[in-house]
Amino acid sequence: MLTKTFSVFAAFCLLSPLCAAADWAALISPRGQIFPALILATANLPERRASASVIGDSNGLIGARMVASRDQQRVVLHIDMPGWLRDSRIEAVLPQRGQRYQIYPTLAWDFDKLRSSRHGAPETLRFSLAVDDQPAEVKQVRVRIRSVNDAPYFIASKKSPTDLSWMFAAYVDEDHPRVTRIINEALATGIVKRFDGYQRKDPQAVLKQVYAIWFVLQKHGIHYSSITRTGNALTEVYAQHVRFLDESWMNNQANCVDGSVLLASVLRKLDLNPALVLMPGHMLLAFELAPGGDRVYLETTRLDNAQANADGALDDAESFQSFATAIARGFAAYQRGQGNFGDLRQPEYQIID
């Protein structure tokens, strides 16, 4: 048993240099910060094929690293953070002496607290590692918990940069109750009689469906607000503040990311194929005119180019002109950066679908 307090091996340890205090370090990704959005987005991912040096949760973000001082070395790792993370334990065997291992327990997060974390704050993680029959060594590490609205999308590294741009898609929520209400409001305008996705195989019908949603957002009074990037190359973690769908709707505010996420949520519900187009300091919404076909690029910051009057009325012609302008501006913006997409040296050029 790993909990045994004394054994023949323990006695041997008193005399052997092999049993010196373990040299280990806490691991906190990315770069010593805790992003609730990243934890929530990866919580239900299937186990991935990992290196033999990774033990435990193959999608783990918090754990410990150590070099085995003997073959079949036994370890017990505990991690906790009061109020956020219940005591999480892993018992493991490190097979090969001299091999460096990364050890990740499955963490027992308070997911409700992560979802409600709207402001960054410092916290302290507690790590306890017991090797063989030696007393556990405890390390406490100060970390920064980010807002759940902060989406990390790239980790800079000369050796192995990490693309996390898929994180933006985690904010697209086609099942949110607000999406159904927006669709019902769009039907009530009479712009379309029904939303049938690509069934008619008519690009104009697709455009009309998207415009109907555009019209409702304008009528509601969604205004553009400036983009807020919360990380850069100096911190090595690029992150972007993203409003949840209901925040954009209730506050009548959306930056280019928020507007793109909001529209993408509705279009996905309509069985249209949206994509988020990330560029430096900016984002566009794209959608396909046919499955796997040509894309239209939409500049969502043009939403506030037409607004309802005090009586709640919105001029149809003015709204449609703003939609046409948004398409023209979106395509022009995409063309300017077209050659940079897919280049890892240009992490802020990404298409997320």
C-alpha positions as a Markdown table, in Angstrom:
| # | Residue | x | y | z |
|---|---|---|---|---|
| 1 | Met | 0.0 | 0.0 | 0.0 |
| 2 | Leu | 1.2 | 3.5 | -0.8 |
| 3 | Thr | -0.1 | 4.7 | 2.5 |
| 4 | Lys | 2.1 | 2.4 | 4.5 |
| 5 | Thr | 4.3 | 4.4 | 6.9 |
| 6 | Phe | 7.2 | 2.1 | 7.2 |
| 7 | Ser | 8.6 | -0.8 | 5.2 |
| 8 | Val | 11.9 | -2.6 | 4.3 |
| 9 | Phe | 12.1 | -0.1 | 1.4 |
| 10 | Ala | 11.6 | 2.8 | 3.8 |
| 11 | Ala | 14.5 | 1.6 | 5.9 |
| 12 | Phe | 16.6 | 1.3 | 2.8 |
| 13 | Cys | 15.7 | 4.9 | 1.9 |
| 14 | Leu | 17.4 | 6.1 | 5.1 |
| 15 | Leu | 20.7 | 4.9 | 3.8 |
| 16 | Ser | 20.3 | 5.4 | 0.0 |
| 17 | Pro | 21.0 | 8.5 | -2.1 |
| 18 | Leu | 18.3 | 7.1 | -4.5 |
| 19 | Cys | 15.7 | 8.2 | -1.9 |
| 20 | Ala | 16.7 | 11.8 | -1.6 |
| 21 | Ala | 13.8 | 14.3 | -1.6 |
| 22 | Ala | 12.1 | 14.2 | -5.0 |
| 23 | Asp | 12.9 | 16.9 | -7.5 |
| 24 | Trp | 9.6 | 17.9 | -8.8 |
| 25 | Ala | 7.7 | 21.0 | -10.0 |
| 26 | Ala | 4.1 | 22.1 | -10.3 |
| 27 | Leu | 2.7 | 22.4 | -13.8 |
| 28 | Ile | 0.0 | 25.0 | -14.5 |
| 29 | Ser | -1.0 | 25.6 | -18.1 |
| 30 | Pro | -1.2 | 27.9 | -19.9 |
| 31 | Arg | 1.8 | 29.9 | -18.4 |
| 32 | Gly | 0.8 | 29.7 | -14.8 |
| 33 | Gln | -2.7 | 31.1 | -15.4 |
| 34 | Ile | -6.1 | 29.4 | -14.9 |
| 35 | Phe | -8.7 | 30.1 | -17.6 |
| 36 | Pro | -12.2 | 28.9 | -16.6 |
| 37 | Ala | -13.3 | 29.0 | -20.2 |
| 38 | Leu | -10.5 | 26.6 | -21.2 |
| 39 | Ile | -11.3 | 24.2 | -18.3 |
| 40 | Leu | -15.0 | 24.2 | -19.1 |
| 41 | Ala | -14.3 | 23.7 | -22.9 |
| 42 | Thr | -12.0 | 20.7 | -22.3 |
| 43 | Ala | -13.9 | 19.1 | -19.4 |
| 44 | Asn | -15.8 | 16.6 | -21.5 |
| 45 | Leu | -13.2 | 15.9 | -24.2 |
| 46 | Pro | -12.3 | 12.3 | -24.8 |
| 47 | Glu | -8.9 | 11.1 | -23.7 |
| 48 | Arg | -6.3 | 11.7 | -26.4 |
| 49 | Arg | -3.4 | 9.6 | -27.3 |
| 50 | Ala | -0.6 | 11.1 | -25.2 |
| 51 | Ser | 3.2 | 10.4 | -24.8 |
| 52 | Ala | 4.2 | 7.6 | -22.5 |
| 53 | Ser | 5.6 | 10.3 | -20.3 |
| 54 | Val | 2.1 | 11.7 | -19.6 |
| 55 | Ile | 0.3 | 9.9 | -16.7 |
| 56 | Gly | -3.3 | 10.5 | -15.8 |
| 57 | Asp | -5.6 | 13.0 | -17.5 |
| 58 | Ser | -4.2 | 13.3 | -21.0 |
| 59 | Asn | -6.1 | 16.7 | -21.3 |
| 60 | Gly | -4.8 | 17.9 | -18.0 |
| 61 | Leu | -3.8 | 21.5 | -17.5 |
| 62 | Ile | -2.6 | 21.3 | -13.8 |
| 63 | Gly | -0.3 | 18.6 | -12.5 |
| 64 | Ala | 3.3 | 17.9 | -11.5 |
| 65 | Arg | 6.5 | 17.1 | -13.3 |
| 66 | Met | 9.3 | 14.9 | -11.9 |
| 67 | Val | 12.1 | 12.5 | -13.0 |
| 68 | Ala | 11.9 | 9.0 | -11.7 |
| 69 | Ser | 14.8 | 8.1 | -9.5 |
| 70 | Arg | 14.2 | 4.3 | -9.9 |
| 71 | Asp | 12.2 | 1.9 | -12.0 |
| 72 | Gln | 8.6 | 1.4 | -10.9 |
| 73 | Gln | 8.6 | 4.4 | -8.6 |
| 74 | Arg | 5.4 | 5.0 | -6.8 |
| 75 | Val | 3.9 | 8.5 | -6.3 |
| 76 | Val | 0.7 | 10.0 | -4.9 |
| 77 | Leu | -0.2 | 13.5 | -6.0 |
| 78 | His | -2.9 | 15.7 | -4.4 |
| 79 | Ile | -4.0 | 19.1 | -5.8 |
| 80 | Asp | -6.6 | 21.4 | -4.2 |
| 81 | Met | -7.6 | 25.1 | -4.2 |
| 82 | Pro | -10.2 | 25.9 | -1.5 |
| 83 | Gly | -13.5 | 27.2 | -2.9 |
| 84 | Trp | -12.6 | 26.2 | -6.5 |
| 85 | Leu | -11.0 | 22.8 | -6.6 |
| 86 | Arg | -11.8 | 19.9 | -4.2 |
| 87 | Asp | -8.9 | 17.6 | -3.2 |
| 88 | Ser | -8.0 | 15.7 | -6.4 |
| 89 | Arg | -5.8 | 12.7 | -6.1 |
| 90 | Ile | -3.8 | 10.4 | -8.4 |
| 91 | Glu | -1.8 | 7.3 | -7.5 |
| 92 | Ala | 0.7 | 6.3 | -10.1 |
| 93 | Val | 3.8 | 4.2 | -10.9 |
| 94 | Leu | 6.6 | 5.8 | -12.9 |
| 95 | Pro | 8.0 | 2.9 | -15.0 |
| 96 | Gln | 11.5 | 4.0 | -15.9 |
| 97 | Arg | 14.4 | 5.5 | -13.9 |
| 98 | Gly | 15.7 | 8.7 | -15.4 |
| 99 | Gln | 12.6 | 9.4 | -17.4 |
| 100 | Arg | 10.8 | 12.7 | -16.9 |
| 101 | Tyr | 7.0 | 12.3 | -16.3 |
| 102 | Gln | 4.1 | 14.7 | -16.2 |
| 103 | Ile | 1.4 | 13.6 | -13.8 |
| 104 | Tyr | -2.2 | 14.9 | -14.1 |
| 105 | Pro | -5.0 | 13.9 | -11.8 |
| 106 | Thr | -8.6 | 14.3 | -13.0 |
| 107 | Leu | -9.5 | 17.6 | -11.2 |
| 108 | Ala | -12.7 | 18.0 | -9.2 |
| 109 | Trp | -13.6 | 21.6 | -10.1 |
| 110 | Asp | -16.6 | 23.5 | -8.9 |
| 111 | Phe | -17.9 | 24.0 | -12.4 |
| 112 | Asp | -20.7 | 26.4 | -11.3 |
| 113 | Lys | -18.1 | 28.7 | -9.7 |
| 114 | Leu | -16.0 | 28.6 | -12.9 |
| 115 | Arg | -19.0 | 29.6 | -15.0 |
| 116 | Ser | -19.7 | 32.5 | -12.7 |
| 117 | Ser | -16.2 | 33.8 | -12.6 |
| 118 | Arg | -16.5 | 37.2 | -14.2 |
| 119 | His | -13.5 | 39.0 | -12.7 |
| 120 | Gly | -9.8 | 37.9 | -12.5 |
| 121 | Ala | -8.4 | 37.2 | -9.1 |
| 122 | Pro | -5.2 | 35.8 | -7.4 |
| 123 | Glu | -5.6 | 32.4 | -5.7 |
| 124 | Thr | -3.3 | 29.7 | -4.3 |
| 125 | Leu | -3.0 | 26.2 | -5.6 |
| 126 | Arg | -1.8 | 23.5 | -3.1 |
| 127 | Phe | 0.2 | 20.5 | -4.4 |
| 128 | Ser | 1.2 | 17.6 | -2.2 |
| 129 | Leu | 3.5 | 14.8 | -3.7 |
| 130 | Ala | 4.5 | 11.6 | -1.8 |
| 131 | Val | 7.2 | 9.5 | -3.4 |
| 132 | Asp | 7.4 | 5.8 | -2.4 |
| 133 | Asp | 7.1 | 5.7 | 1.4 |
| 134 | Gln | 8.6 | 9.2 | 2.0 |
| 135 | Pro | 6.5 | 11.9 | 3.7 |
| 136 | Ala | 4.6 | 14.1 | 1.3 |
| 137 | Glu | 6.2 | 17.4 | 0.2 |
| 138 | Val | 3.8 | 20.3 | -0.1 |
| 139 | Lys | 4.1 | 23.3 | -2.5 |
| 140 | Gln | 1.8 | 26.3 | -2.7 |
| 141 | Val | 1.7 | 28.2 | -5.9 |
| 142 | Arg | 0.1 | 31.6 | -6.4 |
| 143 | Val | -1.9 | 31.7 | -9.6 |
| 144 | Arg | -4.2 | 34.1 | -11.4 |
| 145 | Ile | -7.7 | 33.0 | -12.2 |
| 146 | Arg | -9.0 | 34.8 | -15.3 |
| 147 | Ser | -12.5 | 35.8 | -16.1 |
| 148 | Val | -14.7 | 33.2 | -17.8 |
| 149 | Asn | -15.1 | 35.7 | -20.5 |
| 150 | Asp | -11.3 | 35.6 | -21.3 |
| 151 | Ala | -10.7 | 33.2 | -24.2 |
| 152 | Pro | -7.1 | 32.1 | -24.7 |
| 153 | Tyr | -6.5 | 31.5 | -28.4 |
| 154 | Phe | -2.8 | 31.2 | -28.9 |
| 155 | Ile | 0.2 | 30.4 | -26.7 |
| 156 | Ala | 3.5 | 31.7 | -28.1 |
| 157 | Ser | 6.6 | 29.6 | -28.1 |
| 158 | Lys | 9.6 | 29.4 | -30.3 |
| 159 | Lys | 9.7 | 25.6 | -30.0 |
| 160 | Ser | 6.0 | 24.6 | -30.0 |
| 161 | Pro | 3.4 | 27.3 | -30.3 |
| 162 | Thr | -0.1 | 26.2 | -29.4 |
| 163 | Asp | -3.2 | 27.2 | -31.4 |
| 164 | Leu | -6.3 | 27.5 | -29.2 |
| 165 | Ser | -8.4 | 29.5 | -31.7 |
| 166 | Trp | -11.1 | 26.8 | -31.4 |
| 167 | Met | -11.8 | 28.3 | -28.0 |
| 168 | Phe | -13.9 | 31.0 | -29.7 |
| 169 | Ala | -16.3 | 28.3 | -30.9 |
| 170 | Ala | -16.9 | 27.4 | -27.2 |
| 171 | Tyr | -18.9 | 30.7 | -26.9 |
| 172 | Val | -21.2 | 29.8 | -29.8 |
| 173 | Asp | -24.3 | 28.4 | -28.1 |
| 174 | Glu | -27.1 | 27.5 | -30.5 |
| 175 | Asp | -29.1 | 25.9 | -27.7 |
| 176 | His | -29.4 | 29.1 | -25.7 |
| 177 | Pro | -33.1 | 30.0 | -25.2 |
| 178 | Arg | -32.4 | 33.5 | -26.5 |
| 179 | Val | -31.6 | 32.0 | -29.9 |
| 180 | Thr | -35.1 | 30.6 | -30.3 |
| 181 | Arg | -36.6 | 33.9 | -29.4 |
| 182 | Ile | -34.5 | 35.7 | -32.0 |
| 183 | Ile | -35.6 | 33.2 | -34.6 |
| 184 | Asn | -39.3 | 33.7 | -33.7 |
| 185 | Glu | -38.9 | 37.5 | -33.9 |
| 186 | Ala | -37.3 | 37.1 | -37.3 |
| 187 | Leu | -40.2 | 35.1 | -38.5 |
| 188 | Ala | -42.6 | 37.7 | -37.2 |
| 189 | Thr | -41.0 | 40.4 | -39.4 |
| 190 | Gly | -42.2 | 38.5 | -42.6 |
| 191 | Ile | -38.8 | 38.8 | -44.3 |
| 192 | Val | -38.9 | 35.0 | -44.6 |
| 193 | Lys | -41.8 | 32.6 | -44.2 |
| 194 | Arg | -39.6 | 29.9 | -42.8 |
| 195 | Phe | -36.1 | 29.0 | -42.0 |
| 196 | Asp | -35.1 | 25.9 | -44.0 |
| 197 | Gly | -31.3 | 26.2 | -44.1 |
| 198 | Tyr | -29.9 | 24.9 | -47.3 |
| 199 | Gln | -33.0 | 22.8 | -48.3 |
| 200 | Arg | -33.9 | 25.1 | -51.3 |
| 201 | Lys | -30.4 | 24.9 | -52.7 |
| 202 | Asp | -30.7 | 28.6 | -53.4 |
| 203 | Pro | -27.9 | 31.0 | -52.3 |
| 204 | Gln | -30.3 | 34.0 | -52.3 |
| 205 | Ala | -32.6 | 32.1 | -49.9 |
| 206 | Val | -29.7 | 31.6 | -47.6 |
| 207 | Leu | -28.8 | 35.3 | -47.8 |
| 208 | Lys | -32.4 | 36.2 | -47.0 |
| 209 | Gln | -32.4 | 34.0 | -43.9 |
| 210 | Val | -29.2 | 35.6 | -42.6 |
| 211 | Tyr | -30.6 | 39.1 | -43.3 |
| 212 | Ala | -33.7 | 38.3 | -41.4 |
| 213 | Ile | -31.6 | 37.7 | -38.3 |
| 214 | Trp | -29.5 | 40.8 | -39.0 |
| 215 | Phe | -32.7 | 42.9 | -39.1 |
| 216 | Val | -33.8 | 41.6 | -35.7 |
| 217 | Leu | -30.5 | 42.4 | -34.1 |
| 218 | Gln | -30.6 | 45.9 | -35.5 |
| 219 | Lys | -34.1 | 46.4 | -34.4 |
| 220 | His | -33.2 | 45.3 | -30.9 |
| 221 | Gly | -30.5 | 48.1 | -30.9 |
| 222 | Ile | -27.2 | 46.1 | -30.8 |
| 223 | His | -24.4 | 48.7 | -30.8 |
| 224 | Tyr | -20.7 | 48.3 | -31.6 |
| 225 | Ser | -18.3 | 48.5 | -28.7 |
| 226 | Ser | -14.5 | 48.3 | -29.1 |
| 227 | Ile | -12.6 | 45.0 | -28.9 |
| 228 | Thr | -10.7 | 44.1 | -25.7 |
| 229 | Arg | -7.6 | 41.9 | -26.0 |
| 230 | Thr | -6.3 | 40.7 | -22.7 |
| 231 | Gly | -3.0 | 39.1 | -23.6 |
| 232 | Asn | -0.2 | 39.5 | -26.2 |
| 233 | Ala | 3.2 | 38.2 | -27.2 |
| 234 | Leu | 4.8 | 39.7 | -24.1 |
| 235 | Thr | 2.7 | 37.5 | -21.8 |
| 236 | Glu | 3.0 | 34.6 | -24.3 |
| 237 | Val | -0.8 | 33.9 | -24.0 |
| 238 | Tyr | -3.0 | 35.7 | -26.5 |
| 239 | Ala | -6.5 | 36.1 | -25.0 |
| 240 | Gln | -9.7 | 38.0 | -26.0 |
| 241 | His | -12.6 | 39.1 | -23.8 |
| 242 | Val | -15.8 | 37.6 | -25.3 |
| 243 | Arg | -19.3 | 38.3 | -24.1 |
| 244 | Phe | -21.8 | 35.5 | -23.7 |
| 245 | Leu | -24.8 | 35.6 | -26.0 |
| 246 | Asp | -27.2 | 36.9 | -23.3 |
| 247 | Glu | -24.7 | 39.6 | -22.2 |
| 248 | Ser | -24.5 | 41.0 | -25.7 |
| 249 | Trp | -28.3 | 40.9 | -26.0 |
| 250 | Met | -29.2 | 42.4 | -22.6 |
| 251 | Asn | -26.5 | 45.1 | -22.8 |
| 252 | Asn | -27.2 | 45.9 | -26.4 |
| 253 | Gln | -23.5 | 45.9 | -27.0 |
| 254 | Ala | -21.2 | 43.7 | -29.1 |
| 255 | Asn | -17.7 | 44.1 | -30.4 |
| 256 | Cys | -16.7 | 42.3 | -33.5 |
| 257 | Val | -16.1 | 39.0 | -31.6 |
| 258 | Asp | -19.3 | 39.2 | -29.6 |
| 259 | Gly | -21.4 | 40.0 | -32.7 |
| 260 | Ser | -19.8 | 37.2 | -34.7 |
| 261 | Val | -20.4 | 34.7 | -31.8 |
| 262 | Leu | -24.1 | 35.9 | -31.5 |
| 263 | Leu | -24.8 | 35.5 | -35.2 |
| 264 | Ala | -22.9 | 32.2 | -35.4 |
| 265 | Ser | -25.1 | 30.8 | -32.6 |
| 266 | Val | -28.3 | 31.7 | -34.5 |
| 267 | Leu | -27.0 | 30.5 | -37.9 |
| 268 | Arg | -25.9 | 27.2 | -36.4 |
| 269 | Lys | -29.4 | 26.7 | -35.0 |
| 270 | Leu | -30.8 | 27.3 | -38.5 |
| 271 | Asp | -28.5 | 24.5 | -39.9 |
| 272 | Leu | -26.4 | 27.1 | -41.8 |
| 273 | Asn | -22.6 | 26.6 | -41.6 |
| 274 | Pro | -21.0 | 29.6 | -39.9 |
| 275 | Ala | -17.3 | 30.2 | -39.2 |
| 276 | Leu | -15.4 | 32.8 | -37.1 |
| 277 | Val | -12.7 | 34.6 | -39.0 |
| 278 | Leu | -10.0 | 35.9 | -36.7 |
| 279 | Met | -7.7 | 38.7 | -37.8 |
| 280 | Pro | -5.3 | 41.0 | -35.8 |
| 281 | Gly | -7.6 | 43.0 | -33.5 |
| 282 | His | -10.7 | 42.0 | -35.4 |
| 283 | Met | -13.1 | 39.2 | -36.2 |
| 284 | Leu | -15.6 | 38.6 | -39.1 |
| 285 | Leu | -18.4 | 36.2 | -39.4 |
| 286 | Ala | -18.4 | 33.9 | -42.4 |
| 287 | Phe | -21.2 | 31.6 | -43.6 |
| 288 | Glu | -21.6 | 29.1 | -46.5 |
| 289 | Leu | -24.1 | 29.7 | -49.3 |
| 290 | Ala | -24.2 | 25.9 | -49.8 |
| 291 | Pro | -22.8 | 23.1 | -47.7 |
| 292 | Gly | -19.0 | 23.1 | -48.4 |
| 293 | Gly | -19.6 | 25.9 | -50.9 |
| 294 | Asp | -18.6 | 29.6 | -51.3 |
| 295 | Arg | -18.5 | 31.7 | -48.1 |
| 296 | Val | -19.9 | 35.1 | -47.5 |
| 297 | Tyr | -17.9 | 37.3 | -45.1 |
| 298 | Leu | -19.8 | 39.6 | -42.8 |
| 299 | Glu | -18.5 | 42.7 | -41.0 |
| 300 | Thr | -20.7 | 42.6 | -37.9 |
| 301 | Thr | -19.5 | 46.0 | -36.7 |
| 302 | Arg | -21.9 | 47.4 | -39.3 |
| 303 | Leu | -24.9 | 46.3 | -37.2 |
| 304 | Asp | -25.2 | 49.8 | -35.7 |
| 305 | Asn | -25.3 | 51.5 | -39.1 |
| 306 | Ala | -29.1 | 51.3 | -39.0 |
| 307 | Gln | -31.1 | 51.6 | -35.8 |
| 308 | Ala | -34.8 | 51.6 | -34.9 |
| 309 | Asn | -36.4 | 54.9 | -34.0 |
| 310 | Ala | -38.0 | 55.8 | -30.7 |
| 311 | Asp | -41.2 | 53.8 | -31.7 |
| 312 | Gly | -39.1 | 50.7 | -32.4 |
| 313 | Ala | -39.5 | 50.9 | -36.2 |
| 314 | Leu | -36.6 | 50.2 | -38.5 |
| 315 | Asp | -36.4 | 51.3 | -42.1 |
| 316 | Asp | -36.2 | 48.2 | -44.3 |
| 317 | Ala | -34.2 | 49.8 | -47.0 |
| 318 | Glu | -31.7 | 51.3 | -44.6 |
| 319 | Ser | -31.3 | 47.9 | -42.8 |
| 320 | Phe | -30.8 | 46.0 | -46.0 |
| 321 | Gln | -28.2 | 48.5 | -47.3 |
| 322 | Ser | -26.2 | 48.1 | -44.0 |
| 323 | Phe | -26.3 | 44.3 | -44.6 |
| 324 | Ala | -25.0 | 44.7 | -48.1 |
| 325 | Thr | -22.3 | 47.0 | -46.9 |
| 326 | Ala | -21.3 | 44.6 | -44.2 |
| 327 | Ile | -20.9 | 41.9 | -46.8 |
| 328 | Ala | -18.8 | 44.1 | -49.1 |
| 329 | Arg | -16.6 | 45.3 | -46.1 |
| 330 | Gly | -16.2 | 41.7 | -44.8 |
| 331 | Phe | -15.1 | 40.3 | -48.1 |
| 332 | Ala | -12.6 | 43.2 | -48.6 |
| 333 | Ala | -11.2 | 42.6 | -45.1 |
| 334 | Tyr | -10.8 | 38.9 | -45.7 |
| 335 | Gln | -9.1 | 39.5 | -49.0 |
| 336 | Arg | -6.5 | 41.8 | -47.4 |
| 337 | Gly | -5.4 | 39.0 | -45.0 |
| 338 | Gln | -6.1 | 36.0 | -47.2 |
| 339 | Gly | -2.5 | 35.0 | -47.6 |
| 340 | Asn | -1.9 | 34.8 | -43.8 |
| 341 | Phe | -4.5 | 32.2 | -42.9 |
| 342 | Gly | -2.9 | 28.8 | -41.9 |
| 343 | Asp | 0.5 | 30.4 | -41.2 |
| 344 | Leu | 1.6 | 29.5 | -37.6 |
| 345 | Arg | 3.8 | 32.6 | -37.6 |
| 346 | Gln | 0.5 | 34.6 | -37.9 |
| 347 | Pro | -1.5 | 33.3 | -34.9 |
| 348 | Glu | -4.1 | 36.0 | -35.2 |
| 349 | Tyr | -5.2 | 34.9 | -38.7 |
| 350 | Gln | -7.5 | 31.9 | -38.1 |
| 351 | Ile | -10.7 | 30.5 | -39.5 |
| 352 | Ile | -12.7 | 28.6 | -36.8 |
| 353 | Asp | -15.6 | 26.5 | -38.1 |
